[in-house]
Amino acid sequence: MSLPQLLSGVVTQLITYGNANPLTGDSTAWVSGRTVSAEEGEQPPPEATGFPDFYATVHAGSWNAGELQDTNPGLHEVFGFYITVAKKIGTRPKTKFYDAAYTDNQCLYNRVRQVIKAINWNVDLLVTANALLSGDDKFVTPPVWKKSESPFRVVGGEWLANPSDKVIVNNLYLICEIQFMNVERMQCQSRGIT
C-alpha cells in the first residue's frame, strides 16, 4: 500500500515548508505530533488536544484506477487526500463567534493558503514519498489542489478525538478541509502482465 507513504511525505513537506515560510507574526513552529500528523480521519489525535494555535491533520481521500489502466498492462493508480486545518478561536460561552470572526477567519485563511502553497504541485513531496516505497512502482505526478471548504466550519471541543478535559470540550475551533487529488503512481511495464 502506498497511501501511508504518501501521507507521511505530505506531513514532512508541511513541516519543511511551514518552518521555512512562517506566516507574518506567527511564532508557532510546525512539529510532527504537535501541530501536524497523518491520521485516519480529520480529527487531531488525543495527545494533540492542547495544540497551540492550529493543527493540520493529513488523512486519506481516494484511491482509483487511472485513465491508462485500460491500455497499460501495469497498474495505474490515482490517489487523493485531505488536509484539515483547525484553529482554536476561544471558549464557550464566553466567546461569541462573530466578535472575532474576521480576525479568526483571516488567520485561518492565511494558514490554509500556506498549506496549499506547501503541497500543490510539490515535486519534493514525491521524492520524499517515493523514498519510503520499496520496489520500482513510484509516484509520478504531484498533488493538485482541487478545493477548500468554504465557509469555514465552527465546532466545539467534542469534535476532537477523545476530549477528556472539560476545558477542551468548551473550546471552539474554526475548521477548513482542503482536498488534493491526481497523485498518480505507475507500475513499471516490466512487472506488468505478459
Solvent accessible surface area in square Angstrom, and as a share of the most:
residue,aa,sasa,rsa
1,M,130,0.58
2,S,1,0.01
3,L,17,0.08
4,P,78,0.49
5,Q,45,0.20
6,L,0,0.00
7,L,15,0.07
8,S,46,0.29
9,G,0,0.00
10,V,0,0.00
11,V,15,0.09
12,T,58,0.34
13,Q,18,0.08
14,L,2,0.01
15,I,42,0.21
16,T,78,0.45
17,Y,56,0.21
18,G,3,0.03
19,N,71,0.36
20,A,75,0.58
21,N,65,0.33
22,P,84,0.53
23,L,45,0.22
24,T,145,0.85
25,G,87,0.83
26,D,33,0.17
27,S,114,0.74
28,T,30,0.17
29,A,54,0.42
30,W,5,0.02
31,V,71,0.41
32,S,74,0.48
33,G,35,0.34
34,R,112,0.41
35,T,1,0.01
36,V,0,0.00
37,S,13,0.09
38,A,47,0.37
39,E,49,0.22
40,E,180,0.81
41,G,29,0.28
42,E,33,0.15
43,Q,63,0.28
44,P,1,0.01
45,P,11,0.07
46,P,60,0.38
47,E,138,0.62
48,A,2,0.01
49,T,18,0.11
50,G,51,0.49
51,F,8,0.03
52,P,59,0.37
53,D,48,0.25
54,F,3,0.01
55,Y,0,0.00
56,A,0,0.00
57,T,1,0.01
58,V,0,0.00
59,H,12,0.05
60,A,46,0.36
61,G,37,0.36
62,S,31,0.20
63,W,139,0.49
64,N,80,0.41
65,A,75,0.58
66,G,9,0.09
67,E,166,0.75
68,L,87,0.43
69,Q,56,0.25
70,D,138,0.71
71,T,114,0.66
72,N,15,0.08
73,P,64,0.40
74,G,1,0.01
75,L,90,0.45
76,H,7,0.03
77,E,21,0.09
78,V,26,0.15
79,F,0,0.00
80,G,0,0.00
81,F,0,0.00
82,Y,57,0.22
83,I,0,0.00
84,T,1,0.01
85,V,0,0.00
86,A,1,0.01
87,K,20,0.09
88,K,76,0.32
89,I,17,0.08
90,G,18,0.17
91,T,43,0.25
92,R,83,0.30
93,P,128,0.80
94,K,178,0.75
95,T,39,0.22
96,K,136,0.58
97,F,51,0.21
98,Y,183,0.70
99,D,112,0.58
100,A,36,0.28
101,A,18,0.14
102,Y,166,0.63
103,T,83,0.48
104,D,16,0.08
105,N,50,0.26
106,Q,65,0.29
107,C,56,0.34
108,L,1,0.00
109,Y,103,0.39
110,N,57,0.29
111,R,11,0.04
112,V,7,0.04
113,R,112,0.41
114,Q,6,0.02
115,V,0,0.00
116,I,20,0.10
117,K,118,0.50
118,A,2,0.01
119,I,0,0.00
120,N,52,0.27
121,W,151,0.53
122,N,25,0.13
123,V,91,0.52
124,D,92,0.47
125,L,0,0.00
126,L,11,0.06
127,V,100,0.57
128,T,34,0.20
129,A,0,0.00
130,N,27,0.14
131,A,84,0.65
132,L,92,0.46
133,L,17,0.08
134,S,103,0.66
135,G,49,0.48
136,D,88,0.45
137,D,19,0.10
138,K,62,0.26
139,F,5,0.02
140,V,78,0.45
141,T,41,0.24
142,P,11,0.07
143,P,0,0.00
144,V,27,0.15
145,W,105,0.37
146,K,100,0.42
147,K,124,0.53
148,S,36,0.23
149,E,49,0.22
150,S,96,0.62
151,P,118,0.74
152,F,40,0.17
153,R,78,0.29
154,V,63,0.36
155,V,28,0.16
156,G,6,0.06
157,G,0,0.00
158,E,99,0.45
159,W,31,0.11
160,L,4,0.02
161,A,33,0.25
162,N,116,0.59
163,P,37,0.23
164,S,113,0.73
165,D,66,0.34
166,K,157,0.67
167,V,99,0.57
168,I,26,0.13
169,V,46,0.26
170,N,52,0.27
171,N,8,0.04
172,L,20,0.10
173,Y,2,0.01
174,L,1,0.00
175,I,0,0.00
176,C,0,0.00
177,E,47,0.21
178,I,0,0.00
179,Q,29,0.13
180,F,0,0.00
181,M,42,0.19
182,N,56,0.29
183,V,0,0.00
184,E,45,0.20
185,R,28,0.10
186,M,44,0.20
187,Q,32,0.14
188,C,46,0.28
189,Q,106,0.47
190,S,101,0.65
191,R,132,0.48
192,G,13,0.12
193,I,147,0.75
194,T,168,0.98
